[in-house]
Amino acid sequence: QVQLVESGGGLVQPGGSLRLSCAASGSIFSISAMAWFRQAPGKQRELVASITGGGNTNYVDSVKGRFAISRGDAKNWLYLQMNSLKPEDTAVYYCYANSVLPGGLHTYWGQGTQVTVSS
């Protein structure tokens, strides 16, 4: 089992920056890929950015050039640096991880952290 806890959300003005953190605990050795998702009110949850065990990253078009995903050296931390924030970035942001185990793919979610971009 893997437990994920996000932090770093809050209220920020348009154009501002925030850094989200996700602490992973438990069977972190089994983690393969990690990602950040977000869900705005009335909308479906969407993938924002992902990073593989090898460090390959991928971003949704709307955040390219503004957000950066990274993992800590010990692989038990996940970060999302968010710059040039826009009101449309307002959402609950969720940390995600998966593990490929003999029984199949296991997925894990954090509880979410609120990001509000408003003047």
TASULGI-V238197 format. One record per pair of residues at least 24 apart in sequence whose ideal C-beta (glycine too) atoms are under 6 Angstrom apart, sorted by the first residue. I is the first residue (numbers start at 1). J is the second residue. If there is no record, write none. Layout:
i:j
I:J
I:J
//
This chain:
i:j
1:26
2:26
2:27
2:97
2:108
4:95
4:108
4:110
5:110
6:95
6:110
6:113
9:113
9:114
9:115
11:116
12:85
12:117
13:119
14:117
14:119
16:85
17:83
18:82
19:81
20:80
20:93
21:79
22:78
22:95
22:110
24:76
28:76
30:99
31:97
31:99
32:98
32:99
32:100
33:98
34:78
34:97
35:96
36:80
36:93
37:94
37:96
38:91
38:93
39:91
39:92
40:91
85:117
87:117
89:117
90:116
90:117
//
